[in-house]
Amino acid sequence: MEEYLKSTYYIDYDHPAVVEFAQKNCSTSENNTQKAVQLYYAVRDSIRYDPYSIEPKKESMKASAVLLKGHGYCVAKAVLLAACTRSQKIPSRLGFADVKNHLNTKRLAQLMGTDIFVYHGYTELFLNNTWVKATPAFNLTLCQNFNVKPLEFDGTKDSIFHPFDTSGNKHMEYVKDHGTFSDLPWDMILAGMIKSYPVYFKNLDKRSKDFCEEALKENQ
């Protein structure tokens, strides 16, 4: 388990801001499951989900950078959760999968040119002698704006996106599993995204500043 407890360039859990955030948001309990659940909700709802925040710069994907910005997309938030849990001596790793997202905004869909989100990221935590998936991407307000049930996590069962929204429409479909990694394979992920979303990366200045508000306007 040593490789899943290390501090790395991206999972920099020894950064003062990460240490403070983790300590502030989990109890003094010795129970790792309780700590993991508390940290999951802290990352899910304290850090705003923002698919417009993807930058080619590797430093933007450090857990400390995501925390200080206060927003990030799924992979960034998964990295932060991994850092927070490692700071509490809970082994963690990163998982990635291509997903078909049936709930999207018109602006983001135009920039992406597809409804396939490549390298969607989540965190796996080692709790009670087993790996459990946790997906802290969509914060509560965004879920409400999209009419999607927020993902809950109890530390015992996998928490992955629901296939349907609250109205029974298709929401998320997992189409390809890329496996798990002890650290963020950023070069691989960035290359995959640039190949899949050339328009997005050529129009960084045309991205929305508030994906949550954008979702609300389209789904009222």
Backbone as CSV, one residue per row, in Angstrom:
resi,resn,N_x,N_y,N_z,CA_x,CA_y,CA_z,C_x,C_y,C_z
1,MET,0.810,-1.219,0.000,0.000,0.000,0.000,0.846,1.273,0.000
2,GLU,2.154,1.136,0.077,2.991,2.326,0.215,2.825,3.315,-0.941
3,GLU,2.685,2.786,-2.167,2.569,3.693,-3.313,1.269,4.486,-3.285
4,TYR,0.265,4.001,-2.548,-1.025,4.688,-2.465,-1.098,5.628,-1.264
5,LEU,0.044,5.802,-0.591,0.102,6.709,0.556,1.147,7.806,0.370
6,LYS,1.827,7.789,-0.764,2.905,8.741,-1.020,2.377,10.131,-1.379
7,SER,3.171,11.119,-1.034,2.927,12.476,-1.525,3.668,12.600,-2.857
8,THR,2.998,13.096,-3.886,3.595,13.227,-5.210,3.478,14.670,-5.699
9,TYR,3.976,14.919,-6.891,3.863,16.269,-7.457,2.405,16.703,-7.530
10,TYR,1.530,15.812,-7.958,0.107,16.144,-8.105,-0.658,15.921,-6.803
11,ILE,-0.439,14.788,-6.174,-1.142,14.472,-4.923,-0.270,14.978,-3.774
12,ASP,-0.171,16.282,-3.673,0.742,16.923,-2.708,0.044,17.148,-1.371
13,TYR,-0.231,16.054,-0.696,-1.020,16.148,0.533,-0.271,16.819,1.686
14,ASP,1.031,17.000,1.544,1.779,17.666,2.600,1.799,19.187,2.431
15,HIS,1.111,19.707,1.409,0.996,21.155,1.243,0.162,21.710,2.406
16,PRO,0.580,22.818,3.010,-0.136,23.353,4.172,-1.637,23.558,3.954
17,ALA,-2.033,24.012,2.769,-3.444,24.250,2.506,-4.236,22.941,2.493
18,VAL,-3.639,21.892,1.932,-4.303,20.584,1.895,-4.402,20.002,3.300
19,VAL,-3.324,20.113,4.056,-3.321,19.621,5.433,-4.413,20.309,6.245
20,GLU,-4.507,21.619,6.124,-5.503,22.381,6.874,-6.921,21.999,6.459
21,PHE,-7.152,21.888,5.145,-8.485,21.536,4.642,-8.899,20.155,5.131
22,ALA,-7.993,19.199,5.069,-8.311,17.833,5.487,-8.598,17.770,6.977
23,GLN,-7.776,18.421,7.766,-7.979,18.398,9.215,-9.271,19.100,9.609
24,LYS,-9.582,20.161,8.910,-10.795,20.929,9.207,-12.054,20.146,8.891
25,ASN,-11.989,19.309,7.866,-13.207,18.652,7.371,-13.365,17.189,7.753
26,CYS,-12.496,16.670,8.592,-12.737,15.315,9.087,-12.560,15.289,10.590
27,SER,-13.256,14.382,11.218,-13.275,14.321,12.670,-11.965,13.771,13.207
28,THR,-11.830,13.816,14.510,-10.660,13.247,15.165,-10.825,11.749,15.392
29,SER,-11.901,11.204,14.846,-12.167,9.771,15.003,-11.043,8.944,14.396
30,GLU,-10.821,7.772,14.953,-9.828,6.841,14.412,-10.426,6.046,13.255
31,ASN,-11.723,6.215,13.017,-12.434,5.448,12.000,-12.151,6.028,10.620
32,ASN,-11.420,5.276,9.796,-11.062,5.765,8.465,-12.266,5.933,7.563
33,THR,-13.260,5.075,7.707,-14.453,5.183,6.868,-15.166,6.498,7.126
34,GLN,-15.304,6.855,8.381,-15.956,8.119,8.739,-15.170,9.305,8.190
35,LYS,-13.859,9.247,8.311,-13.023,10.331,7.787,-13.163,10.443,6.270
36,ALA,-13.159,9.302,5.583,-13.260,9.302,4.123,-14.588,9.902,3.665
37,VAL,-15.657,9.566,4.352,-16.971,10.100,3.995,-17.006,11.610,4.192
38,GLN,-16.471,12.075,5.292,-16.462,13.514,5.560,-15.623,14.271,4.528
39,LEU,-14.507,13.695,4.147,-13.658,14.346,3.151,-14.299,14.315,1.771
40,TYR,-15.014,13.238,1.472,-15.730,13.151,0.184,-16.707,14.325,0.042
41,TYR,-17.519,14.535,1.066,-18.518,15.607,0.975,-17.868,16.988,0.987
42,ALA,-16.759,17.114,1.677,-16.058,18.400,1.690,-15.554,18.749,0.295
43,VAL,-14.952,17.777,-0.385,-14.452,18.026,-1.739,-15.612,18.175,-2.719
44,ARG,-16.630,17.349,-2.580,-17.765,17.407,-3.510,-18.419,18.787,-3.501
45,ASP,-18.662,19.330,-2.308,-19.476,20.540,-2.219,-18.693,21.828,-1.967
46,SER,-17.467,21.726,-1.483,-16.677,22.936,-1.256,-15.941,23.397,-2.509
47,ILE,-15.691,22.440,-3.402,-14.975,22.756,-4.639,-15.967,22.675,-5.801
48,ARG,-16.203,23.784,-6.472,-17.193,23.847,-7.545,-16.727,23.076,-8.783
49,TYR,-17.632,22.247,-9.308,-17.313,21.514,-10.537,-17.308,22.491,-11.710
50,ASP,-16.234,22.473,-12.494,-16.115,23.412,-13.609,-15.365,22.766,-14.776
51,PRO,-16.096,22.269,-15.790,-15.439,21.642,-16.939,-14.737,22.646,-17.847
52,TYR,-14.934,23.944,-17.582,-14.246,24.973,-18.355,-12.876,25.329,-17.751
53,SER,-12.540,24.671,-16.670,-11.325,25.044,-15.950,-10.091,24.257,-16.388
54,ILE,-10.230,23.377,-17.375,-9.105,22.541,-17.788,-8.034,23.397,-18.462
55,GLU,-6.827,23.291,-17.962,-5.687,24.009,-18.521,-4.593,23.011,-18.897
56,PRO,-3.840,23.281,-19.952,-2.746,22.375,-20.332,-1.595,22.359,-19.330
57,LYS,-1.525,23.362,-18.470,-0.416,23.472,-17.525,-0.493,22.385,-16.456
58,LYS,0.594,21.655,-16.269,0.601,20.559,-15.301,0.408,21.052,-13.875
59,GLU,0.897,22.257,-13.580,0.775,22.765,-12.217,-0.676,23.028,-11.815
60,SER,-1.554,23.189,-12.811,-2.967,23.439,-12.510,-3.658,22.203,-11.943
61,MET,-3.024,21.035,-12.082,-3.642,19.790,-11.647,-3.151,19.322,-10.276
62,LYS,-2.313,20.099,-9.635,-1.875,19.754,-8.282,-3.045,19.907,-7.318
63,ALA,-3.152,19.023,-6.363,-4.253,19.085,-5.402,-4.307,20.439,-4.713
64,SER,-3.163,20.958,-4.331,-3.122,22.252,-3.652,-3.616,23.374,-4.557
65,ALA,-3.292,23.309,-5.848,-3.737,24.337,-6.792,-5.254,24.296,-6.960
66,VAL,-5.800,23.096,-7.043,-7.258,22.938,-7.173,-7.952,23.501,-5.938
67,LEU,-7.421,23.182,-4.781,-8.006,23.663,-3.527,-7.973,25.180,-3.443
68,LEU,-6.843,25.784,-3.785,-6.703,27.240,-3.683,-7.588,27.968,-4.697
69,LYS,-7.831,27.343,-5.867,-8.719,27.949,-6.863,-10.175,27.828,-6.429
70,GLY,-10.517,26.723,-5.779,-11.888,26.510,-5.321,-12.803,25.921,-6.368
71,HIS,-12.228,25.497,-7.488,-13.031,24.854,-8.532,-12.126,23.968,-9.382
72,GLY,-12.770,23.040,-10.103,-12.010,22.139,-10.959,-12.940,21.115,-11.590
73,TYR,-12.438,20.419,-12.591,-13.288,19.402,-13.218,-13.063,18.064,-12.526
74,CYS,-13.694,17.004,-13.032,-13.747,15.739,-12.302,-12.374,15.209,-11.900
75,VAL,-11.410,15.238,-12.813,-10.082,14.705,-12.508,-9.413,15.534,-11.417
76,ALA,-9.521,16.833,-11.515,-8.912,17.719,-10.521,-9.478,17.451,-9.131
77,LYS,-10.793,17.265,-9.047,-11.426,17.020,-7.758,-11.074,15.634,-7.226
78,ALA,-10.897,14.672,-8.125,-10.478,13.333,-7.704,-9.069,13.366,-7.125
79,VAL,-8.201,14.162,-7.740,-6.828,14.326,-7.237,-6.847,14.937,-5.838
80,LEU,-7.689,15.941,-5.646,-7.776,16.587,-4.334,-8.283,15.611,-3.276
81,LEU,-9.296,14.818,-3.602,-9.806,13.847,-2.635,-8.734,12.820,-2.293
82,ALA,-7.956,12.400,-3.287,-6.874,11.452,-3.040,-5.843,12.056,-2.085
83,ALA,-5.535,13.322,-2.278,-4.561,13.988,-1.413,-5.085,14.109,0.015
84,CYS,-6.341,14.493,0.139,-6.924,14.658,1.481,-6.952,13.341,2.247
85,THR,-7.339,12.277,1.568,-7.418,10.988,2.255,-6.022,10.445,2.574
86,ARG,-5.080,10.621,1.665,-3.705,10.183,1.976,-3.148,10.941,3.171
87,SER,-3.543,12.195,3.323,-3.063,12.971,4.464,-3.555,12.385,5.777
88,GLN,-4.655,11.612,5.703,-5.210,10.948,6.876,-4.835,9.466,6.925
89,LYS,-3.800,9.098,6.161,-3.271,7.730,6.134,-4.255,6.718,5.562
90,ILE,-5.124,7.181,4.666,-6.057,6.302,3.979,-5.527,6.087,2.560
91,PRO,-5.176,4.862,2.177,-4.661,4.610,0.824,-5.669,5.035,-0.238
92,SER,-5.168,5.664,-1.299,-6.058,6.108,-2.371,-5.359,5.984,-3.713
93,ARG,-6.159,5.864,-4.759,-5.631,5.833,-6.120,-6.662,6.473,-7.039
94,LEU,-6.268,6.746,-8.272,-7.131,7.435,-9.228,-7.611,6.468,-10.303
95,GLY,-8.891,6.560,-10.634,-9.461,5.733,-11.694,-10.004,6.609,-12.809
96,PHE,-9.984,6.065,-14.042,-10.436,6.853,-15.196,-11.281,5.993,-16.134
97,ALA,-12.285,6.637,-16.724,-13.152,5.948,-17.670,-13.709,6.960,-18.661
98,ASP,-13.931,6.527,-19.899,-14.643,7.364,-20.867,-16.129,7.189,-20.607
99,VAL,-16.870,8.291,-20.556,-18.295,8.226,-20.279,-19.070,9.031,-21.313
100,LYS,-20.283,8.592,-21.570,-21.189,9.347,-22.424,-22.108,10.131,-21.509
101,ASN,-22.004,11.437,-21.594,-22.775,12.319,-20.733,-23.963,12.868,-21.509
102,HIS,-25.161,12.450,-21.133,-26.367,12.890,-21.837,-26.878,14.234,-21.313
103,LEU,-26.293,14.716,-20.243,-26.656,16.028,-19.723,-25.468,16.962,-19.914
104,ASN,-25.673,17.942,-20.759,-24.579,18.840,-21.096,-25.190,20.204,-21.406
105,THR,-24.397,21.238,-21.418,-24.898,22.540,-21.844,-24.544,22.734,-23.321
106,LYS,-25.274,23.601,-23.978,-25.060,23.812,-25.404,-23.661,24.369,-25.684
107,ARG,-23.216,25.303,-24.846,-21.905,25.914,-25.052,-20.790,24.880,-24.919
108,LEU,-20.857,24.063,-23.865,-19.819,23.058,-23.660,-19.853,22.003,-24.759
109,ALA,-21.057,21.617,-25.176,-21.191,20.613,-26.237,-20.563,21.105,-27.537
110,GLN,-20.733,22.392,-27.834,-20.149,22.967,-29.052,-18.630,22.963,-28.988
111,LEU,-18.088,23.275,-27.822,-16.636,23.313,-27.671,-16.025,21.912,-27.695
112,MET,-16.762,20.954,-27.141,-16.250,19.579,-27.100,-16.459,18.855,-28.423
113,GLY,-17.597,19.111,-29.074,-17.893,18.454,-30.337,-18.319,17.007,-30.185
114,THR,-18.606,16.579,-28.950,-18.999,15.196,-28.680,-19.636,15.123,-27.301
115,ASP,-20.392,14.056,-27.060,-20.941,13.865,-25.719,-20.139,12.821,-24.940
116,ILE,-18.981,12.442,-25.492,-18.092,11.516,-24.796,-17.072,12.306,-23.985
117,PHE,-17.045,12.096,-22.709,-16.058,12.711,-21.834,-14.938,11.697,-21.625
118,VAL,-13.782,11.947,-22.216,-12.675,11.000,-22.085,-11.962,11.201,-20.753
119,TYR,-11.496,10.124,-20.182,-10.757,10.141,-18.920,-11.521,10.855,-17.807
120,HIS,-12.807,10.535,-17.702,-13.558,10.979,-16.523,-12.866,10.401,-15.288
121,GLY,-12.662,11.226,-14.265,-11.879,10.789,-13.117,-12.688,10.570,-11.855
122,TYR,-12.260,9.597,-11.079,-12.840,9.327,-9.765,-11.711,8.857,-8.850
123,THR,-12.015,8.695,-7.586,-11.023,8.255,-6.601,-11.415,6.900,-6.052
124,GLU,-10.442,6.040,-5.848,-10.693,4.777,-5.154,-9.982,4.825,-3.806
125,LEU,-10.716,4.455,-2.762,-10.200,4.497,-1.404,-10.174,3.090,-0.825
126,PHE,-9.114,2.767,-0.098,-9.000,1.444,0.509,-9.567,1.511,1.918
127,LEU,-10.783,0.986,2.057,-11.495,1.033,3.331,-12.008,-0.357,3.677
128,ASN,-11.816,-0.761,4.900,-12.286,-2.071,5.366,-11.795,-3.200,4.459
129,ASN,-10.507,-3.090,4.075,-9.833,-4.140,3.297,-10.378,-4.319,1.884
130,THR,-10.965,-3.264,1.323,-11.417,-3.345,-0.064,-11.369,-1.957,-0.699
131,TRP,-11.230,-1.920,-2.024,-11.222,-0.646,-2.746,-12.654,-0.217,-3.043
132,VAL,-12.968,1.036,-2.722,-14.304,1.586,-2.933,-14.191,2.846,-3.786
133,LYS,-15.032,2.942,-4.821,-15.009,4.100,-5.718,-15.788,5.271,-5.118
134,ALA,-15.220,6.456,-5.261,-15.871,7.682,-4.807,-15.720,8.737,-5.896
135,THR,-16.830,9.358,-6.293,-16.809,10.339,-7.384,-17.296,11.689,-6.863
136,PRO,-16.389,12.574,-6.462,-16.787,13.837,-5.844,-16.978,14.982,-6.838
137,ALA,-17.237,14.673,-8.103,-17.217,15.707,-9.145,-18.338,16.741,-9.026
138,PHE,-19.593,16.298,-9.107,-20.713,17.244,-9.176,-21.112,17.730,-7.786
139,ASN,-20.920,19.013,-7.523,-21.350,19.592,-6.259,-22.874,19.672,-6.203
140,LEU,-23.403,19.802,-4.990,-24.847,19.728,-4.764,-25.623,20.751,-5.581
141,THR,-25.177,21.997,-5.618,-25.901,23.039,-6.359,-25.973,22.705,-7.842
142,LEU,-24.887,22.220,-8.409,-24.885,21.867,-9.826,-25.861,20.724,-10.096
143,CYS,-25.899,19.741,-9.218,-26.840,18.629,-9.384,-28.271,19.139,-9.391
144,GLN,-28.566,20.062,-8.515,-29.917,20.627,-8.460,-30.238,21.383,-9.742
145,ASN,-29.272,22.094,-10.289,-29.484,22.844,-11.526,-29.663,21.935,-12.736
146,PHE,-29.093,20.737,-12.653,-29.209,19.759,-13.747,-30.342,18.762,-13.520
147,ASN,-31.042,18.879,-12.378,-32.091,17.922,-12.023,-31.544,16.495,-11.925
148,VAL,-30.373,16.388,-11.321,-29.703,15.098,-11.145,-29.552,14.820,-9.649
149,LYS,-29.763,13.588,-9.259,-29.559,13.226,-7.866,-28.077,13.347,-7.519
150,PRO,-27.745,14.021,-6.441,-26.337,14.112,-6.053,-25.819,12.738,-5.638
151,LEU,-24.557,12.491,-5.913,-23.964,11.208,-5.553,-23.629,11.181,-4.069
152,GLU,-24.180,10.196,-3.381,-23.878,10.032,-1.974,-22.768,8.991,-1.823
153,PHE,-22.121,8.985,-0.674,-21.023,8.056,-0.423,-21.029,7.680,1.049
154,ASP,-21.049,6.370,1.322,-21.066,5.925,2.718,-19.805,5.162,3.111
155,GLY,-18.852,5.072,2.173,-17.603,4.409,2.488,-17.621,2.907,2.361
156,THR,-18.782,2.344,2.009,-18.882,0.884,1.887,-19.249,0.436,0.483
157,LYS,-19.909,1.302,-0.283,-20.357,0.951,-1.633,-19.773,1.937,-2.645
158,ASP,-19.567,1.456,-3.879,-19.083,2.326,-4.945,-20.056,3.473,-5.172
159,SER,-19.526,4.666,-5.326,-20.322,5.852,-5.618,-19.923,6.354,-7.002
160,ILE,-20.723,5.982,-8.007,-20.459,6.404,-9.383,-21.725,7.017,-9.946
161,PHE,-21.579,7.761,-11.028,-22.711,8.503,-11.566,-23.893,7.600,-11.902
162,HIS,-25.082,8.075,-11.561,-26.306,7.344,-11.871,-26.540,7.328,-13.382
163,PRO,-27.118,6.247,-13.913,-27.397,6.198,-15.351,-28.565,7.089,-15.772
164,PHE,-29.407,7.514,-14.808,-30.580,8.327,-15.148,-30.675,9.540,-14.232
165,ASP,-31.340,10.599,-14.746,-31.559,11.768,-13.912,-32.862,11.598,-13.132
166,THR,-33.300,12.655,-12.425,-34.477,12.543,-11.584,-35.761,12.379,-12.387
167,SER,-35.714,12.681,-13.689,-36.894,12.536,-14.549,-36.880,11.228,-15.329
168,GLY,-35.860,10.405,-15.124,-35.777,9.131,-15.818,-35.065,9.198,-17.148
169,ASN,-34.493,10.358,-17.486,-33.751,10.488,-18.734,-32.319,9.975,-18.548
170,LYS,-31.705,9.538,-19.649,-30.335,9.051,-19.566,-29.409,10.168,-19.096
171,HIS,-28.516,9.806,-18.211,-27.607,10.796,-17.641,-26.158,10.451,-17.948
172,MET,-25.718,9.296,-17.505,-24.312,8.945,-17.655,-24.164,7.480,-18.029
173,GLU,-23.310,7.204,-18.997,-23.061,5.831,-19.434,-21.552,5.616,-19.534
174,TYR,-21.048,4.634,-18.816,-19.618,4.316,-18.856,-19.339,3.443,-20.078
175,VAL,-18.423,3.887,-20.938,-18.187,3.172,-22.199,-16.790,2.555,-22.304
176,LYS,-15.821,3.039,-21.518,-14.475,2.458,-21.574,-13.757,2.690,-20.264
177,ASP,-13.180,1.634,-19.712,-12.457,1.718,-18.450,-10.950,1.805,-18.727
178,HIS,-10.296,2.816,-18.161,-8.850,2.980,-18.346,-8.045,2.439,-17.162
179,GLY,-8.721,1.928,-16.153,-8.009,1.363,-15.016,-7.667,2.382,-13.948
180,THR,-6.827,1.957,-12.990,-6.471,2.806,-11.860,-4.969,3.077,-11.838
181,PHE,-4.605,4.181,-11.185,-3.216,4.637,-11.153,-2.893,5.183,-9.759
182,SER,-1.654,4.976,-9.324,-1.246,5.481,-8.015,-0.965,6.978,-8.046
183,ASP,-0.752,7.531,-9.255,-0.537,8.968,-9.406,-1.234,9.431,-10.690
184,LEU,-1.332,10.717,-10.871,-2.041,11.265,-12.022,-1.203,11.125,-13.300
185,PRO,-1.679,10.375,-14.305,-0.960,10.257,-15.587,-1.335,11.426,-16.499
186,TRP,-0.922,12.635,-16.109,-1.415,13.845,-16.757,-1.060,13.930,-18.231
187,ASP,0.142,13.537,-18.605,0.538,13.623,-20.013,-0.376,12.772,-20.892
188,MET,-0.720,11.583,-20.420,-1.609,10.688,-21.158,-3.018,11.276,-21.267
189,ILE,-3.506,11.807,-20.152,-4.861,12.376,-20.131,-4.934,13.619,-21.010
190,LEU,-3.948,14.507,-20.891,-3.956,15.737,-21.682,-3.900,15.432,-23.169
191,ALA,-3.057,14.480,-23.560,-2.962,14.103,-24.976,-4.290,13.559,-25.480
192,GLY,-4.959,12.764,-24.656,-6.256,12.211,-25.040,-7.312,13.288,-25.187
193,MET,-7.285,14.283,-24.309,-8.270,15.361,-24.376,-8.023,16.280,-25.568
194,ILE,-6.770,16.611,-25.821,-6.460,17.481,-26.962,-6.869,16.813,-28.269
195,LYS,-6.666,15.508,-28.352,-7.063,14.753,-29.545,-8.576,14.709,-29.691
196,SER,-9.284,14.565,-28.576,-10.741,14.429,-28.615,-11.464,15.763,-28.712
197,TYR,-10.851,16.835,-28.153,-11.512,18.146,-28.108,-10.624,19.249,-28.685
198,PRO,-10.255,19.178,-29.940,-9.372,20.202,-30.506,-9.980,21.604,-30.468
199,VAL,-11.288,21.719,-30.660,-11.949,23.033,-30.650,-11.890,23.646,-29.257
200,TYR,-12.095,22.815,-28.249,-12.056,23.294,-26.853,-10.716,23.954,-26.553
201,PHE,-9.634,23.301,-26.911,-8.309,23.813,-26.562,-7.855,24.956,-27.464
202,LYS,-8.516,25.136,-28.606,-8.194,26.268,-29.480,-9.013,27.504,-29.118
203,ASN,-10.000,27.326,-28.232,-10.889,28.441,-27.881,-10.990,28.594,-26.367
204,LEU,-9.864,28.574,-25.698,-9.876,28.680,-24.235,-10.474,29.996,-23.760
205,ASP,-10.393,31.036,-24.592,-10.914,32.337,-24.198,-12.431,32.423,-24.348
206,LYS,-13.066,31.430,-24.970,-14.514,31.453,-25.186,-15.271,30.594,-24.171
207,ARG,-14.545,30.112,-23.184,-15.190,29.267,-22.198,-16.039,30.090,-21.234
208,SER,-17.088,29.484,-20.727,-17.962,30.147,-19.760,-17.239,30.288,-18.424
209,LYS,-17.639,31.291,-17.666,-17.048,31.488,-16.348,-17.877,30.845,-15.245
210,ASP,-19.079,30.387,-15.580,-19.941,29.806,-14.551,-20.779,28.683,-15.141
211,PHE,-20.263,27.484,-15.122,-20.960,26.329,-15.676,-22.238,26.037,-14.894
212,CYS,-22.213,26.282,-13.607,-23.374,26.029,-12.761,-24.546,26.922,-13.165
213,GLU,-24.275,28.201,-13.378,-25.308,29.139,-13.801,-25.787,28.812,-15.207
214,GLU,-24.879,28.392,-16.047,-25.212,27.995,-17.411,-26.186,26.811,-17.407
215,ALA,-25.924,25.849,-16.527,-26.801,24.682,-16.402,-28.176,25.079,-15.912
216,LEU,-28.226,26.007,-14.970,-29.506,26.466,-14.409,-30.375,27.109,-15.493
217,LYS,-29.776,27.984,-16.311,-30.532,28.673,-17.345,-31.109,27.715,-18.369
218,GLU,-30.363,26.664,-18.704,-30.823,25.717,-19.718,-31.823,24.694,-19.201
219,ASN,-31.870,24.527,-17.889,-32.707,23.461,-17.327,-33.851,23.964,-16.469
220,GLN,-34.115,25.268,-16.512,-35.219,25.809,-15.733,-36.561,25.264,-16.242
